[in-house]
Amino acid sequence: MRTTPDRRPLELVLPDRSRVAIVDELTIGRGPGNSLRLEDASISRSHARVVRDAAGDTLLADAGSSYGTWLDGRRLRRPAPLRAGSRIGLGDLELLVDRVRRDEDAGPTIVVPAGASLTIPTEGRPRLRSGHAVKRLEAREGDRRWVLEDLRSGRFLRLSDGDGRLLELLDGRRTLAELLAEADRRLGAGGSVRLILLLASLGDRGMLSGTQAPGEPAAARRGRLRRALAPRDLPWRGAPAVLERIHAHGGAVLVRPGALGVPAVIALTGAIAFAYLVAGRYGTPFVVASKLGIGGLVFIAGRFLVAAVHELAHGLVLASFGRRVREAGLKRVLVFPYVYVDVSEAWYEPRRRRIAVSAAGPASDLALAGLFSLVCLLAAPGAVRDVLFQLAFGAYVAAFLNLNPLVERDGYHVLSDLLREPALMRKAREDLRGELSGGGRASPVLRRYALACVAWSVVGGAIAAALSLRYVPVLSGLASAPVVYAGFAAVWLALCAPAALVVGPPLLARLRGRTQPLRARAG
C-alpha cells in the first residue's frame, strides 16, 4: 500500500520557540538584508539559504559562512534536502525543521538549553527559565497532552492543552498585565486565573527566570554521613553509543512484537516450574551448598545481572521508537551497586509506547526467572541447582518489586498510563483515606488502585513470611526457638507496615469520630 507524501509546508522553529514559514527562498544570517536575521555573534552576515528545486523539494545550502552550516550533525558540503525533524546548526544556535501542525497532531520537542539567553529585556516580564524542553503529544493522550521537562533536575510536568497554550506566552516579551489580558483572550473567562496558577506551579519548581527550585542547595547542607550514604550515579559516557550498537546489531529483533511469544512462553512455564520447586523444597532462598553466606553472595550477584538485563530491555525498546538513551551507568545505593539506564525521553512518546518501555523491564525479569527455573528443574541435585534456584528467586524478587504499585517503578508507571492518572499514587491515597475516615468518597478507579496496593502488600508479606519459615532449622542451631520466632514476627510486622500505615490512620480517625459523640452523650 503506497502512502501519499506529506506536502504540508515546512517551518523553522527558533530557539525561543517562535516559527518562521519557509516560502520559496529564505536567507539566514546576521546581516540586515536576510529574510531571517539572527542576532548572534557566531552567525555570519550571510550564513545559509533555503531554496526549492525543480521537483519542489526544500534544500538547505551554506552561503559561505565562517563556521559552517550543519544538518543533523554533519557539515554541509553541498545542498541537502530538509525534512520534518531535521536539525540545522548555525554557529551556536540550532533550528528545528517542522511541518505546519494540525491541532490533533503531536508537536515537536522544543529544547532550550541551560544558559540560552534572549536579547529582549525581561525585567518584570515572566519568562520560562532556560534549560527546559517542551512537547505537545497527540490528541489521543487526552487533555493533559503537554510535557514540560526541567533539564536541570530531570523532572517532568504534564500540562493541559490550555496551559500549553499559555506556556507559549512566557517568552519575556509581555508584562504580567499583558499576559493576563492575552490569557483571557485566548481561553476566555477564567484564562487569567489559569495563568496565575500556571505561573505559581512553574515558580514553585524553579522553572521561571529568576526563581530557584526548592531543595537545589540542599546537598551542600547535608552532613558528611548523609552525603556518604546518599545514592550516587556513576555514569558511563560510552553506554548510550554501546546500546545503540546492540540495538542495530540484533537487539532490534528481540523487541519486535512478533518475537515476544517465546519469552512469554518461557515466563509462564517457568513460573509453574518455580512453584513446583518451592513446593517440593528443591531449593531454599539464600542457601547454596547448605551455606547461607555463599547463597547470599550468589543472590546479590544474580540480582545485579538481572538488573542489567532489565535496564537493557528498557533501553532497547526506547531505541526501537527512535529515541536515544541519555545516560547509563552504575548507581550506588548505600554500598550496593545497581545498573541504571535513563529512558526519560519516553515521556515524549504516546501513551502506548510509554507503557511498552515501562513494561519491558519486568517482562525481562519474568523471562529470565522462567529460564532459570526451567534449567534448575532439569539440573541434578547439588550446588549448580542451588545457584540456579537463587538466580530464579532473585529475578522473581526483581519482578515483584518492579511491579509493586506502591512505589514509583515500572508497574506504577504502567498503571498510571493505563488509567490516565499522572499523580495516581497521591490521589489514590488521599481518596482512600477520605473514604475510610468517612470524610469523602473515592472515584472507582482510584479506589481500586488503592485497594490493590493494600492487597499487594498483604500478599507480598504473606509470601515472605511463608518463605522465612524455611530458615527455622538453620536458625534454630544459632538461637533458641522463642528468639527465632520473635525475630520472624518483627520481620512480618515490618512487611505489613506499608499497608497498615495506609489503612490504619484513617480508620482510627473514623473510629474517634464515632466515639466522641457517644462520650458526649454519656457525659
C-alpha angles and dihedrals in degrees: 000000000000119000125216111245115247106250098176111135119267125239135196115232110209125211091261089055094250115136132227120195117229106229117172105304122010123184121201127199149099096271122099096244097064125109089225113033117196117192101213129121092226092059118089121230088251106021112155143343136211117214139168121237127215092273091056095252119142114237133191120213135177115245098207097286123178097233099030135242118270129202119194091338098313127103114243116243095166135009112295131192120258124221136178107284096029116138119217118203115206113173106300093343130087124203125196123219114220139164123244102275128226117219092252094050126095113254129229122269106256113201123194106188121222110271095026108143138198125217091220114101110248104186106139090357114110112234132177109251117250116252099067142111127208133190136175112220125212120285092254088072089075128232097322093064100133120093121198119186127195101216091199097058100020090232121144131213125197115214135190122247090257093051089048090056090049091049089065089063095060096089099116094253098105135058119234091258090052090048092052092050092048091048091055090047093051100039102023125228109000094029092112091053091052090049092053091050091048092050090049092050093048092045092052088054094047092244097128120085109264095023131102127212114245113257097024093124093036094104091064091056095053119109122249093257094048091049090050093050096041116109112267129197120221103191123202106216095204095050098094091052091047091051091051090053091049089051092048095047103052105313092098090062092059094059099045113117092240092056096055096082096079096052089046092054091046091050093050098045091041092055089054090048092050092051088052091049093052094045091049092046092238090151144009123218114256093006123112121170088352091300121119096198095054090046091052092052091049090049092051092047090047092050089053091051093047091048091052092053089043092057092042089056090053090051096047093051090048090050090050087064092054095257125130128229106240099203142353137177142101127325119203114212109183099317098327122100122221131182116238135185121192107227096162090130086078086081087074093057129085119273096260091055093047088053090051092051093048094045094049093078099053089041090058090047091054093045092051091045090052092048093050091046094053093048090046090053091053095044123097118251112276143074094317092058090047091053092049090049091053091050092050092045091049092051092050090049089052092050091048093050094044093049093047107121091204094073128052097252134114099301092049092050092049091051092045091054094043092052094038091232112132094187094038099146097048094044093046093051092048093048094045092049090048092051095045092048091048093243100111148353124253124223113255093247096050093041092055091048094050093048090048089055091052092047090048091054093047094047092046091050091048093051092048091048092051092049092047091061087068088074097058094098092048096046095041089072090057101044142006120279095252091053092048094050092044088055090049090050091053091051092048092050090050091052092052094044096092092057092043092051091053098045103027105065097049091046091051090049090051091048091051090049090056097043097049095067090047091053090048091053092047090051 
